[in-house]
């Protein structure tokens, strides 16, 4: 396929009813994220209930934060490719889409090798500097080593689904994740409950299920009859295109790193309260994932929506889609917050029956959940900016408003007021400040879309 597409098919993202198209795109992403969280949550439930709170802390908490540091950077980096592909697709440039697809896959293969080596080398050191308790250290290290050995599958899946979503296909990534979720749960039952492998069993189940989902998405790209079709012989780094990908993706990757580094500082502070608090924090992280999977789905949706309309020069449609997305995001956030406030105790009891862990977990939940709405503008407005290829200023806003301020709070204020409530206060504090900054920046930026 070369040059501009001559196809006359109607692109619903650039021409259809905005709220309907956002929802059509949003729900498959949401369900996909739900199944992503489901198999992570299944890990936590099985080890928490049948192995113990040390195992629960091992598969979440510190090890999860370290994984997010590496995977989050790559996903942010690869978002540059997703934005470029969506812009090429919106402009009906099939050749540009093809070059971006093959460069993206090459980037994920190279990234997988690099992250695997670095992750295996730094895992023990990272667990040590974060103050991981002795009764959790060995389990966390086992989980990290197995996960990093299979990291390439995770990267290929993420970049592959990013490619499919960039061209408007959000359904098949959902189907692949459903399959991976079922595989992971079955393997958890076999390896943890049947073979009594504990944390090792959870890690193996996670990696194998990621390999399955990666294979499915690659096979789909190999068989595609669109401009995003993958040809193995064409997989290489197009240096000119890679430069554009990195210009957009590197700030987004660094934004993710800064988020994770600030969370590592928070995790280290949480670790200082002991294993009970670590286990409670791990369980809470699975519970509030209900909110994060919804708001992240809106962020992905608006990025693709704005990206394609930006490529098609439909600027009024871009602005309207942001307003619609904000309205939907606020409405659903309020509903989710209400549900979690009323059902929090019941949900926590799915992970553990330990009274101390339950008490700490509910204290965390009751403090943070009512403030979720303060994060909405950050996700939607930064997603809109990414869709236009603008990532530098949003990254700087996040760097100061979220990451730097959060680190200053935890390192400067918490030591003299050493309570878990003071630790978690860093979240709503930084969300409010960052939201205000994004609102101001977006108001200025949208005037240029004419």
C-alpha positions, 0 to 999 in steps of 0.5 A: 500500500503506497501513498494516500488511501483512495478508500471512501469508507466513512471514518466514524471517529472523524465524522460520526456522532461524538458521544456515541463514537467515544462510548463505542471506543471507550467500552472495549478499552474499559472492558479490556482494562477490566480484564487486565485488572481482573487477572492482576486481582486474581493473583492478589486474591489467591495468594492473599487468601491461600498463601498469606499476607507476606505473599500478598505484599510480595506480588503487589506493593514494592515489586509492582511499583518497580515493574511499573517504572520500566513498563510505564516508561516503555508504554509512554515511549510507544505512545508516540507511535500510537499518536503518529499512527492515528494521525497518519490514519486520520490523514489516510496516509497508508504508507505512513501507517505501515512505516510507523507500525514496523518501527513500533514493533522493532522498538518493542523488541529492542526495548524488551531486551534492554528492559529485561537485562536492566530489570534483572540486574537492578531488582535486588538493589531496588528492593533494598533501597525501598526498605522492603521487609525481610519477610517479603524480600525473597518473594518479591525478588522471585516475582520480579526475576520471573516477570522481567524474563518475560517482559518482551511479551508485555511490551509487544502486547502493549504496542500491538494493541496501541497500533490497533486502537490507533486505527480505531479497532478497540474490540480485538484487544479486548478479546485477547485480554479476555483469553489471557485473563482466563489463562492466568486464572486457570494457571493460578489455580493449577500452580498456586493451589495445585502445585503449591508454588506460591509467589513463583506460581503467580509469576509464571502464570502472569508471564505465560498469559502475557505471552498468549496475549502477545501472540494473539495480537501479533497474529492479528497484525500479520493477517490484517488486510489494512494499512497496519498489516505486519510484514516480518521482513519489514520490521526495522527502525525507520530512523526518521520516523523513530525520531518523531516517535521519540519526540512525542513519546519520550516526554510521555515515558518520562512522565510515567517514570516520574509518576512511578518514582514518586510512587516508589517514594510513597511505597518506601514510606508505606513500607516503614509501617510494616507488613500489615500496611504493605498488604493493606496498600496492595489490596487497596491498589487492586480496589481503586483500580476500578477507578483507574481503569475507567479514567485511563480508558477515557484518556486512551479514547480521547488521545485517539479521537483527538489524534485522528481529528487533528490529522483530518484537520477537524479542529472544532470536533476536537474541542467538542470531543474534549468537552464531551469526554470531560462530562462523561468522565466526571459523571462516572467518577462520582458514581464509582466513588460512591460505590467504593465508599459503600462497598469498600469493606466487602471488597477488602474482605475478598483479599484478606480476613486479617483484622489489622490489614482490613482496618488500615485498608479502610482508613486509606480508602475512606480518605482517598476515594472521595477525592478521585474527581480531582484527577479527571482533568489531568487524564482527559486534558493531557490525553487531548494534548498527546493526540496533537503530538504535544507532550513536553508541557504536559510532562513538565506540568506533571513533573512539578505538580505531581511528582516533585510536589509529592516527593517533597510532601512525603520526604519533608512533611511525613517524617514529622507526622508519621501516619498513613493518612499523611502519606496518602494526602499527597495524592489529592494535594497534587491532583488538585494543583496539577488539574488547575495547571492543565485547565489553564494550559488547555485553555491557552492551547485550544485557541491555536486549533483553528 
